[in-house]
Amino acid sequence: MRRQIIAGNWKMHGSRAENAALVETIVHRLPNSTAEVWVCPPLVYLAELARALGGSRVSLGAQNVCAETQGAFTGEVSAAMLRDVGCSGAIVGHSERRALYGESDQLVARKFAAVLAAGLTPILCVGEQLAEREAGRTFEVVDRQLDAVLDLSGVQAFTRAVLAYEPVWAIGTGKTATPQQAEEVHAHIRGRIAGRDAKIAALVRIQYGGSVKAANAAELFSMPNVDGGLIGGASLKAEEFLAIISAARS
Ligand code: PEP
């Protein structure tokens, strides 16, 4: 059985005071759920939040990472640095990174490999844009994004990684994929990995992301191939995030 994983992607939100209050509420009111819980705040707050989360059941992740290990890469942060300040992993290939910062499938694959090489867990985001869905190209797009990583790191890498299916049209729009739409793509992704290794495919966790909130989480998380959620906006509200964690399948 796969353990569900709920991760909050705070994006570029928060302040030291807001973060402290949010994390304190999450830690103190964490439901008695079997779900794994992560928060992914902006980089500058990671070290401080690692201390705040110390000893709790909440893991810390970054929202991005450099593909290189060290050197003259001004403004970048390596996976080893993330590990050094207490991160358990990093999101790679979020659609905002792909669309706004021009991250290619190949760069995302290198970032994924860098996170693994540092002994951390990558959360690999894949997902199609609205025009791609409407053109019937959803599977083609997620296959291309996934294959870039499979080709570079091999299927074995997915024993130490998490996937997140995030249809771009559902991110931050309030327009959630239906549970059936999510399940269809999750099953497809699992099948794609099974094409390389059926045992690894059966164990890899695939989160759904895109306007998940307390009101729709339970239905999405009840789908057989949906193993939790990557939560944006709703992860900034303690009550909502806690309710989403409670909705995880045990
Ligand atoms: C995200 O940023 O990964 C996300 C899913 O955002 P939202 O929940 O706000 O749609």
Residues whose N, C-alpha, C, O or C-beta is under 5 A from the ligand:
A	BS01	PEP	N9 A170 I171 G172 T173 G209 G210 S211 V212 L230 I231 G232 G233 A234
